[in-house]
């Protein structure tokens, strides 16, 4: 009997770029392929996706990619992955719509094999029989996955919470989960995002009730900023607008795209004539307009940020308008969100923001401790791997697992690339595979460590270019070097320039005749001499770029 292996290339000890794998004999099946967004230290980077070098090396064994749901941290890396390892993609109807849209943008849709599944589907890949169960989350059509392998049953929950009164009416299939657990689960992989928060996650239904009250009380325009993917939240805004006789305009490309996909595929119902073009907002009485927009996370170029600074064409936030941030800030985005809230207050708007009970405008799509305990109790796993979370979240989830009966020592808190091997129904973690980050910078995809190092250096200490006019044939310096400074500021730069000029000329003249003919050697020597002087004189290390011009 072949061993079964489980590992992650993203999603462990971090939030985002989820990618997990089940390896059974000669077959590898992947779960999700997401991205995460860079922090301030990754200058100019657009996205971070998993390092898939192991999968490229073993592409003849990779059979499929199964996607649990359509959030960016689960589908954002799909186009980049398929361009390297083109395998069938399995996803539900709504998730597939988002993936198709993404592949169209990358001009890779025709080359992709996309297979639609539902909670009752069954897929056979090698010795694995794969089935699914429905879960609640903050986006439609979410699945948990069951892998029946020769070693036993492995379950991946996807992102989930238990919402007994979901706005969509689509409830989690708790009876199916219980049946899976009764048959026996060898290993459970379960998400950990809210493992530190006590109780059950509040129901989405609460948000709908609070939205209606705000809509009734509002006197002018209403702006609602939320995740474009939160179709239930958008549907609740539609209901509130309908009850208060308001029209709806959409701002932001992702909002327009997702609403179209959700509407076309039957996940969102909008009365005929309710949607208006953004250019028609100013032609209507303000008390009859609702604006749904992106930017709840403080993204610089998103609609809400531009509205807060008065930089959105044809649409303004005016005094007495109501602005609702119907999404909680993701950790790390608090500062950007706070800046937008401040700007909105300066414009005279009535701003409603904050998570849970503080505003009533947002509830999490991720399970709190009691949701996680319930999943563990239903599945009754022998072994447990907490996933999708930073280390402290994984740690708290492990303690929850042990509190409901998972034996101490049967829980694995892993890092990306660490492998759990299962043989004879016994799980061990003793080896690693290559893992890490791949950076997306415009059209460039790769590690980019050297590029980032240079950008960081320029950002911190600036750049100093030295233009050296030479006659290469006669090996002569034709004029004094010219120094161009960008981001490198020193109050005594005139004095510095004189000394750098002397050092540059002296360095070139002291070169041996053979080396003076080698421009690479000359540039290295000038760079070394100037760098040493600048550091000694200013305690700074700007990037130094000698440019030799043959005249």
N, C-alpha and C positions, 0 to 999 in steps of 0.2 A: 504493500500500500504506500502510495506517494504521500509525503508530508504536505501539510497545508501551511502556508506562511501568510502573515498579515503585516503590513507596514504602511506608513504614511510618508508622502513626499511634501506635504504641507498640512497645516491645521493643528499641529501639536506644539504646545508652548507658544502659541500665537493665535491671534484672531485673524482669519482670512486665508486666502489661497489654499482652500481645502482640496486635498487629493489623497485618496486612500486606495489600497490595493489588496486583493485576495489572490494569492498564487497557489494553484492546485495542480500538482504534477507539471505538465508542460503548458499550462494555461494561466494567463494573467488577466484578471478583470479589474478595471479601475472604477472607483466611485468618486464622481465629481472632479472638476478641474477648474479651480477658481483663481482669482487674483486678489491681491490686497493693494491698497494705495500707499504711496511712500510718505515717510515723515519728512520733516524739514531738512534732515541731514542728507537726503538723497536728491541732490540738486539736479533739477531738470528731468528726473525720471518720471515717467507717466504711470507705469504699473509694475507690480512685482508678481511674477508667476513662479510655479515650482520648477526646480531643476529636474528635467526629465531625461538626463543622460543615461540613467539605468534602463529606462524604457526604450530609448533609441537603440541601445546596445542589444536589447532583447525584443526588438519590435516583431520578430517572427513568432513570438509567444504571446503578444498582447492581443486579446480577442475582442474586447469591447470596452466602451466607456458607458457607465450607467449614471445618470444625473438625478439626484434626489429632488432638486427644486431649482428655481430660476434666479436666485440672487447672484450678484456679481461674484461674491466670494466662493461660488460653486460653479459658475459657468464662464467667468471672465477670461479664463485661460484656454477655453476650448478651441478657438481658431488657431492659436499658436501651437497647441498640441497636435491637432489634426494635420497641420502642415508638415509635421515631422513623423507622426505615427498615425496613419489614416485608417481608423477602425470604425465599425458601426457604433453609432451613438443611440442609446435607449433613453427616452424621456417621456413624460406625460405631455398631453396636448398643449397646455399653456406654456410649460417649460420649453417645449419644442419650438413654439412660436418665437420665444425670445432668442433661442439658439439660432434659428433660421435668420432672424434679423441681424444677428451678430455676424454670421457667416456671409451674408450678403454684403455687409460693409467691408469684409475682408476679401470679397470676391472668391470665396471658396465653397459656396453652397453646392454648385454642380458636382464638385468632386467628393462630396460628403454623403455617407449613407446614414440616413436618419430613420429610426424605427420607433413608432409611437407605442407606448405602453400605458396600462392603467393598473389600479390596485389588484385586479383579478388576473393579470397577465402572468405567464410562466415562461421562462427562457432557459434553454438547455445549452450549456457551454462546457464541453468536455465532460468531466465527471461531476460537474456542479449543476444542480437544479436551482434556479433563482426565481423567487417569488417576492411579492410586495404587500405592504399594508399602508393604509391611509393614516396620515398624521396631520394635526393642526400646526400652522405656522403663520407668518405674516404675509404670505403670498399663496396664490391658489395652487392646487395640484401637487401637494408634497407627499413624498413616499418614504417609508422605511423599507429596507431590503433584507431578505432572508436568503442566505446561501446554505443550501443543503449539500454538504461535502462528504466524502468518504470518512473523514475524521469526526464529523458531527456538524451541528447547525451553528452558523455564525450569523449574527444579526447586527446590522448597521441602522441606527434609528433615524438618520438624517437630522435636520433641525426640527425641534418639536416643542409643543406645550399641550396641555390638556385644557381645551376650551369647551365647556359644556353648553355655552350659548353663543356659538360663533356667528359673526355677522353674515357670513356666506351661507349658513345653514349646513355646511359640510362638516360633520363631526368625525373625530378620530375613530378608527375601527378598533375599539378597545376589546371587543369579543374575539377578534382575530388575533390580537396581540396575546390575549390570555391563552388561546388555543396553541399558539406557537410556543409559549412558555411551558404549557402542560406536556408538549411532546419532548421538551428538553432542549435547552440552549447551552452549547458548549462555551461560546464566547460572545459577549455583547460589547459593541462599540457604541457609546452614547455621548451626545453632545453635552458640553459642560459650561456654556456661556454664563448662565445665571446660578451656578452651583453655590455661590456665596449668599444668595438672597433667600430668606426664609419664606415659608408659606407656598401657596399656589399662585401662578401668574394670573392677574386679573383678566376678565373676559373682554374681548373686543366690543361686546355689546354695550359696555359701560361708556365707551368713547362715543358711540352713536347717540346715546341719550344726552350726553353733555354737549355734543356738537349742535343738536337741535336747539338747546337752550341758548347757546351763543348766537345762533342764526336769528332766533326770534328777537333777541335784545339788540342786535347790531343795527346801527342807524345809517351807515354809509356802505362803501364797498367792503367785501370780506375777502382777504387773501388767506388761502390755506396752503401751507408748505408741508409736504410729506414725501416719503419714499415713493417714487413712481410705481414700484413693484407692489406696493401695498394696495391691492385692488379692493379688498374689503373696506379699507379706509376711504378710498375714492368713492365706492358705492354709498357709503354713509354720508359723504359730502353731497352726493347727488340727491339722496333722500331728503337731507336737510334743506337743500336748495329748492327742491320741488315743493316742500311744505311751506316755504316762505316766498314762493313765486319769484325765484331768482334764476337768471341765466348763468352759464358757466363758460369761462374762457380758460384755455390751457396755455401755460408758459413753460418753456423748457423742452428741448428735443426729446429727452428720455420720457417725459410725461406724455407728450404727443404720441410717441411710438408705442408705449405700453398701453395707453388707453385704446389705441386703434387695435392692437393685438387682442386685448381683453374683450373689447366690444365685438370684433369680428368672430371670435371663437366662443362667444356666449358666456363669458365670465363676468361681464359688466353690462348692466342695463341702464341706458340713458334715454329718457323720453325724447321723441322727435322734436327738434327745434330748440332744445335746451342748450346745446353747444353753440357758442358764437365765436367768431374770429376775434383775436386780440385787438385788431384795428378798430373794432366796433365798440370797444368798452366805453370810450368817451362819448359815444352817441347815445348812451343809455342813462337813465337815472341811476345814481350810484347805489341806491338802496335795492336795486334790482340786479346787481352784478356780484358774482362770486368768481374768484380767480384761483385756479389750482396751479401751483408752481413747484418747481424743484428748488433745491438749495437748503434743505432743513439741516444739513451738516456743515453749513458755513463755507461751501465751496466757492472759491473766488469768482469764477465766471458763471455760476449758476444764477437762475432768475432772481431768487430772493436777495442774494448779495447785491446784484446790480440795482434792484428796486430800492434797497436800503440806502444806496448812495445816489439815487436819482439818475442812474445811467441806463435805464431800460427805455428804449424808444417807444413812444406812444402811450406808455402806462406809467402812472405815478401813484405813490402812496401819499395820501393827503391827510390832514388833520381829521380826527374822528373815524378814519378807516380802522377796521379790525384786522389784525394779522395773527393767524393761528399757526404755531409751529407744532404740527401734529406728528412729531417724531422726537424721541430722546436723542441727545448727542452721543455719538459713538465715542468711547474713551479716546482722548487725544484731540477731539474736535471742539472741546468746550470753549477754548479761547476764541476761535473763529465765530462760533455761534453767539457768544456773548457780545462780540463786537457788532454783529448784525442787529441783535436786540437793542443795543445802545443806539445805533443809528436810526432804527425804526421809532424809538421813543423821541429822538430829536426831531423827527418829521411830524410828531404829534399823534402817532398812531396808538391805538389801544392794542397792546401786545399780550398774547396768551402763550406761555411757553412752559417747558418743564415736563417731566415724566410722571406717570401714575397719578396719585392723589393730589399732587401739587397743582396740576392744571386740569386733569381729567381728559386731556387731549391725546394721550398716548399710553398704550400698554405694550409690553415687550412680546415679541413672537417666540421667545425662548423660555423654556420651563424653569421655574424656581425649584427650590429644594424638594418640595412635596411632589411636583410633577416628575422630577428625576427619580425620587423614591418609588413612585407608582410604576414607572417604566421598569425599574429594577425588580420590583415585586411581581409584575406581570411576566417578565422574561425569566426570572430565577436562573441567571447564568452561573456556570461553574467558574469561568474566568471573565475578567472585565478589563476593558481598556477605555478610560475616559478620553474623549477627543474634543476637538474644536474649542480650545481655550488656552489661556496662559497658565503657567505652572500652578499658581495658587488655586485657580479654578479646577484644574485636574486633581489637585490634592484634596480639595473639599469634596469633590465628586467621589474620590476613592473612599473617604470616610463615610459618605452616605451609603456607598455600596456595602461596606463592612457592617454598617448599622442594620442592614436588612438581610444579612446572611451570607454575603460573599466572604469566603474564608480569607483571613489575613495571609498575604503572600500570593494570592491568586489575582491580584490587580497589578497591571503594568502601567506605570506612568512613563511614557516614552518620549523621545525626541524624534523629530523628523529623520527618517533613515534607519532608525532602530527597528529590527525585525523580530516578531514573535513567531517562532516555529512550533507547529503542533504535530506531534507524532504519537500514535497510540493513545490519543485523547489526553495527552499531557503537553502543556504549553511551557516554552522556555524562550527567553530572550538573551541571545549570546552573540549576535552578529549585527553588522551594519551594512547598508548599501549607500552609494553616493546620494547626497541630497543637498539642498541649499536654495538660494534665490537666483532667479533669472530676471534681469531688468529689461523693461521695454522703454525705449527712448525714441519716440517717433517711429521710424521704420526699422530701427536697429533693435535687435533682440540678442542678449548675451549677458555675460557676467559684468563687464564694464568696470571692473575694479580700478583700472588705471585711469579711465575717464573720470570716474567719481573722485579719485584722489586728486587729480588735477583741478577739477571744479572746486573742490573743497579748499585747496590751496589758494586758488585765485580768489575765492570768496573771503578767505581769512586775511590774506596778506597782499592780494593784488597781483599785477603782472608788470614786468618791465621788459620792453623790447629794445634791442640794441641793433640799429641799422648801420652796417659797416660797408662803405663803398670801397671796392677793391678792383684792381686790375689783375686778374688771375694769371694772365700770361707773364706779366712783369713782376708778379708777386709783391705788388705795392699797395699801400693804403693811400687812396686818392684824396680823402678829406677826413675831417674829424667825424667820429661816429655820432649818430643822432640817437637820443634816448627818448622813448615814448612810454609814459607811465599811465597805467589804468588800474585804479583801485589801490595803488601804492602811494600813500601820502606821507610826506615828511616835511616839516616846516623849513628845513634847511636843504631843500632839493637842489637849489642852485649850486650850493657848495658841494653836494653829493655828485652832481653832474660833472663838475670840474674834475673831481677825484676819479670818478668812474671813467671819464674820458682818458685821463692819464694812465690808469691801470689797463684799459683796453689796448691803447696804442703800445704800451710797454710790453704787454703779453704777446701781441702779434710780432713785434720786433725781436723779441727774445726767442721766438720759435726757431728751431733748426730749419734750414732751407728745405729739407725733404718734407717736414711736417707743414711748412707754410704752404706747400702745394696741395696739401690735403685739407679741404675745407671742413671736413667732419672733425678732424683733430683740432683745428683752429677754433671752431665753435665750442667744443668741449672745454678747451683751455680758457677761453674768454668767459664762458658760463661759470666755470669753477672759480676763477679769480674774482669776478664781480659778486658772485653769491657769497663768498667768504667776506668780502669787504662790507657788503650791505648788512649781513647778519651781525658782524662785529660792530658796525656803526649804528644800526637802528634796532637790533634785536628782532628783525622781521625776516621772513623767508619768502619773498615774492617769487612767482614763477618767472624765470629769466629766459627769454627767447632771443638768441643772437640770430640776425638775418644778414647774411653776406650777399652783397649785390655786385655782380660782375659788370663793370662799366668799361 
